[in-house]
Amino acid sequence: MHRIVLKNIEEFYTCVEKQIDSSIASNLDDQKVDQIYDDAIGRINTRRGMVKKYLSEHPQEKSAMLPPILSLLLDENCVSKITQAFEDRTSDECDLAYYRFSSTEHFIWAWTLLIMSWMLRNLKAKVEAGSCYNQSHKRGERDMLCPQGSKFHLDFYTECLQSFENVIEAINLDPPKLVD
């Protein structure tokens, strides 16, 4: 992955903002809601068909999952727990009472923590297990412990961690400035 710079962060921000704008109640009507859900159902059905075909052609493989279902389950079972741990942020002086655990900022923050944490923990475990499915590679007593698999996942882990660090570094180059 290339080094993440402020331009990339702006692109990511713009992408999220477009989705937020599309999900604001005042920008929706029955027709738009139906279109969003119909499009999503179409994508889900396409993925469902692809996964079913894959599973029928590879009956021993059970690691395939449906991203839309995973996303829904993560939102219901993980993100909601994280947001409940956040403190409400309010300011009576500025009439800012909407930063509750259900605010957009808390929702995105919770997803970010969830995804970053899972990704790094998952890759760390694969490094330490020497995760590998090549039966001809040298192995330990268990099904893993492959030095090549361990190195492969360490490189992936390092790249992932570096990308997170690059975001922080880029943001720190242009910190927010208080209004006078």
C-alpha positions in Angstrom: 0.0 0.0 0.0 1.3 3.5 -0.8 1.9 5.9 2.0 -1.2 7.6 3.3 -1.1 11.3 3.1 -3.5 14.2 3.8 -4.9 13.9 0.2 -5.9 10.3 0.9 -7.5 11.3 4.2 -9.5 14.0 2.4 -10.6 11.4 -0.2 -11.7 9.0 2.6 -13.5 11.8 4.4 -15.3 12.9 1.3 -16.4 9.3 0.6 -17.8 8.9 4.1 -19.4 12.4 4.0 -21.3 11.5 0.8 -22.7 8.4 2.5 -23.6 10.4 5.6 -25.4 13.0 3.5 -27.3 10.2 1.7 -28.4 8.8 5.1 -29.7 12.0 6.7 -33.5 11.9 7.1 -34.1 15.2 5.5 -32.4 14.0 2.3 -34.6 10.9 2.1 -38.0 10.1 1.0 -39.9 6.8 0.5 -38.6 6.5 -3.1 -34.9 7.0 -2.1 -35.2 4.7 0.9 -36.7 2.0 -1.4 -33.9 2.5 -3.9 -31.2 2.3 -1.3 -32.6 -1.0 0.1 -33.4 -2.4 -3.4 -29.8 -1.8 -4.5 -28.5 -3.3 -1.2 -30.7 -6.3 -1.6 -29.5 -6.7 -5.2 -25.9 -6.7 -4.0 -26.6 -9.1 -1.2 -28.4 -11.5 -3.6 -25.5 -11.3 -6.0 -23.0 -12.1 -3.2 -25.3 -14.8 -1.8 -25.3 -16.5 -5.2 -21.6 -16.2 -5.6 -21.0 -17.7 -2.1 -23.5 -20.5 -2.7 -21.9 -21.4 -6.0 -18.4 -21.3 -4.3 -19.6 -23.5 -1.5 -21.2 -26.0 -3.9 -18.0 -26.2 -5.9 -15.8 -26.3 -2.8 -17.8 -28.3 -0.2 -14.8 -28.7 2.2 -14.2 -24.9 2.4 -16.2 -23.3 5.2 -14.3 -20.0 5.6 -16.5 -18.0 3.1 -18.8 -15.4 4.6 -21.2 -12.8 3.4 -19.8 -9.3 4.1 -23.3 -7.7 4.3 -24.3 -10.2 6.9 -21.0 -9.8 8.8 -21.5 -6.0 8.7 -25.0 -6.3 10.2 -23.8 -8.7 12.9 -20.9 -6.5 13.8 -23.1 -3.4 14.0 -25.6 -5.2 16.2 -23.3 -7.1 18.5 -20.0 -5.2 18.6 -20.3 -1.6 17.5 -23.3 -1.0 19.8 -21.3 -2.3 22.8 -18.4 0.0 22.0 -20.6 3.1 21.6 -22.2 2.4 24.9 -18.8 2.7 26.5 -18.3 6.3 25.2 -19.2 9.2 27.3 -21.7 11.7 26.0 -20.2 15.0 24.8 -22.4 18.0 25.4 -22.0 21.7 25.8 -24.9 23.6 27.2 -23.2 26.9 26.4 -23.2 26.0 22.7 -26.4 23.9 22.7 -24.4 20.9 21.6 -26.5 18.0 23.1 -26.4 15.7 20.1 -23.1 14.0 20.8 -24.6 11.1 22.5 -23.5 7.5 22.1 -25.7 7.3 19.0 -24.1 10.2 17.1 -22.4 9.7 13.7 -19.0 10.6 15.2 -19.4 7.9 17.9 -20.7 5.4 15.4 -17.7 5.9 13.0 -15.2 6.0 16.0 -16.6 2.7 17.3 -16.3 1.0 13.8 -12.7 2.3 13.4 -11.7 0.9 16.8 -13.4 -2.4 16.1 -11.9 -2.9 12.6 -8.4 -1.7 13.6 -8.4 -3.9 16.7 -9.7 -7.0 14.9 -7.3 -6.6 12.0 -4.1 -6.3 14.1 -5.2 -9.0 16.6 -6.1 -11.4 13.7 -2.8 -10.9 11.8 -0.8 -11.1 15.1 -2.3 -14.5 15.7 -1.6 -15.7 12.2 2.1 -14.6 12.5 2.4 -16.5 15.8 0.6 -19.6 14.5 2.6 -19.6 11.2 -0.7 -19.8 9.3 -0.3 -21.7 6.1 -2.4 -24.1 4.0 0.4 -25.5 1.9 0.8 -29.1 3.0 4.3 -29.4 1.6 5.7 -26.6 3.8 7.7 -27.5 6.9 5.3 -27.6 9.9 5.4 -28.1 13.6 3.4 -30.7 15.5 0.1 -28.8 14.8 -1.4 -27.8 11.4 0.4 -24.5 11.4 3.9 -23.3 12.6 5.1 -22.6 9.0 8.0 -20.1 8.9 7.0 -18.9 5.5 3.4 -18.3 6.6 4.6 -16.6 9.7 6.8 -14.2 7.6 4.0 -13.6 5.1 1.6 -12.6 7.8 4.2 -10.5 9.6 4.7 -8.5 6.4 1.0 -8.0 6.1 0.7 -7.1 9.8 3.6 -4.5 9.5 2.0 -3.0 6.3 -1.4 -2.7 8.0 0.1 -1.2 11.2 2.2 1.2 9.1 -0.9 2.4 7.3 -2.7 3.2 10.6 0.5 5.0 11.8 0.6 6.9 8.5 -2.9 8.2 9.0 -2.0 9.5 12.5 1.3 11.0 11.2 -0.5 12.8 8.3 -3.2 14.1 10.6 -0.6 15.4 13.1 1.0 17.4 10.3 -2.2 19.5 10.0 -3.7 19.7 13.5 -7.0 21.5 14.1 -6.8 25.2 15.0 -9.1 26.8 17.5 -11.3 29.6 16.4 -10.5 32.9 18.0 
